[in-house]
Amino acid sequence: MHEFGLRVYYEDTDLAGIVYYANYLRFIERARTEWVRGQGIDQSRLKEDEGLVFAVRRVEADYLAPAKFDDELIVRTSVEHMTGARIVLSQDVVRGADMLFSAQVTLVALTSAGQPARLPAIIRRIVH
């Protein structure tokens, strides 16, 4: 499991002073980027050398409790399962022991032309 810490800034909140719902998608995107980097995968090189990029195919999200200005949050990312063409991740946002947001995210590989592609074997070995 990968953990990514962040703090809620004023710009992340809505008029009620709680995190605007769409910002959770930004938080988990940042965490996924760091998770990929932590796996030793250089996304710029993957695009340059293989012509492949990762794309989000599906997100299923549950908003469980609000985060507020100045909260310290942790995004936990783990692999649920993987096939030759997709990676399904579980991503949870917590504040201490409280689960605030939970998502299942499906990633796929695309060619530079936007066509679906198999995940390279090296990626399947690293991530699995």
Wavefront OBJ file of the C-alpha trace (Angstrom):
o trace
v 0.000 0.000 0.000
v 1.210 3.473 -0.883
v 0.436 6.490 1.307
v 0.425 10.105 0.152
v -0.080 12.934 2.618
v -1.644 16.303 1.908
v -3.180 19.261 3.687
v -6.506 20.861 2.783
v -6.046 24.454 1.669
v -8.703 27.155 1.560
v -8.817 26.863 -2.242
v -9.908 23.209 -1.851
v -13.078 24.148 0.023
v -16.532 25.365 -0.963
v -18.719 28.062 0.605
v -19.595 25.708 3.459
v -15.903 25.361 4.337
v -15.681 21.696 3.366
v -13.674 20.117 0.581
v -15.470 20.543 -2.732
v -16.427 17.067 -3.958
v -14.451 17.207 -7.232
v -11.231 17.989 -5.376
v -11.116 14.453 -4.013
v -10.473 13.375 -7.618
v -7.502 15.760 -7.696
v -6.219 14.352 -4.416
v -6.358 10.753 -5.623
v -4.794 11.759 -8.977
v -1.798 13.245 -7.166
v -1.515 10.105 -5.059
v -1.677 7.859 -8.163
v 1.073 9.891 -9.822
v 3.302 9.397 -6.779
v 2.334 5.717 -6.560
v 3.381 5.180 -10.205
v 6.621 7.081 -9.601
v 7.232 4.999 -6.473
v 6.869 1.833 -8.564
v 9.844 3.048 -10.631
v 7.727 3.862 -13.681
v 8.739 7.014 -15.531
v 5.548 8.104 -17.291
v 7.366 10.630 -19.497
v 9.787 7.950 -20.684
v 6.931 5.473 -21.200
v 5.238 7.995 -23.482
v 8.457 8.887 -25.261
v 9.844 5.351 -25.712
v 6.693 3.230 -26.001
v 4.116 5.798 -27.107
v 1.906 4.768 -24.164
v 0.102 6.749 -21.499
v -2.121 5.779 -18.589
v -5.711 6.954 -18.631
v -8.545 6.656 -16.152
v -11.259 4.445 -17.653
v -13.613 4.367 -14.689
v -14.016 5.825 -11.205
v -16.525 4.587 -8.670
v -16.527 6.924 -5.673
v -18.168 7.101 -2.253
v -18.176 10.324 -0.247
v -18.398 9.249 3.387
v -17.568 12.292 5.536
v -16.379 15.858 4.891
v -12.821 17.097 5.068
v -12.336 20.710 6.124
v -9.837 23.508 5.775
v -6.420 22.708 7.276
v -7.141 18.988 7.736
v -4.193 16.671 7.221
v -5.242 13.811 4.962
v -3.678 10.580 3.766
v -4.519 8.985 0.428
v -3.949 5.224 0.527
v -3.503 3.494 -2.828
v -3.396 -0.258 -3.370
v -3.794 -2.607 -6.326
v -7.084 -4.500 -6.294
v -6.352 -6.531 -9.430
v -4.692 -6.322 -12.808
v -5.194 -7.837 -16.243
v -3.123 -7.522 -19.381
v -4.950 -4.330 -20.270
v -5.999 -2.659 -17.008
v -5.096 -1.953 -13.415
v -7.825 -1.550 -10.820
v -6.813 0.472 -7.767
v -8.454 1.118 -4.438
v -7.902 4.670 -3.216
v -9.067 5.850 0.193
v -8.779 9.311 1.737
v -8.521 9.261 5.521
v -8.148 11.783 8.314
v -6.659 9.905 11.229
v -8.897 6.876 11.769
v -11.805 8.400 9.815
v -12.467 7.271 6.238
v -13.694 10.295 4.268
v -13.693 9.109 0.668
v -13.252 5.782 -1.070
v -12.799 5.110 -4.776
v -12.112 2.252 -7.118
v -10.185 3.501 -10.144
v -9.600 1.578 -13.360
v -6.518 2.569 -15.354
v -5.808 1.548 -18.922
v -2.951 2.099 -21.338
v -3.527 4.099 -24.498
v -1.369 4.672 -27.551
v -0.470 8.186 -28.641
v -3.389 7.896 -31.085
v -5.750 7.212 -28.179
v -6.242 3.529 -28.959
v -6.352 0.923 -26.173
v -3.129 -1.009 -25.659
v -1.911 -3.874 -23.512
v 0.089 -2.948 -20.469
v 3.783 -3.545 -21.184
v 5.128 -6.721 -19.569
v 7.611 -4.718 -17.505
v 4.741 -2.728 -15.972
v 2.759 -5.880 -15.218
v 5.815 -7.338 -13.455
v 6.524 -4.157 -11.454
v 2.938 -3.559 -10.357
v 1.865 -7.149 -9.729
l 1 2 3 4 5 6 7 8 9 10 11 12 13 14 15 16 17 18 19 20 21 22 23 24 25 26 27 28 29 30 31 32 33 34 35 36 37 38 39 40 41 42 43 44 45 46 47 48 49 50 51 52 53 54 55 56 57 58 59 60 61 62 63 64 65 66 67 68 69 70 71 72 73 74 75 76 77 78 79 80 81 82 83 84 85 86 87 88 89 90 91 92 93 94 95 96 97 98 99 100 101 102 103 104 105 106 107 108 109 110 111 112 113 114 115 116 117 118 119 120 121 122 123 124 125 126 127 128
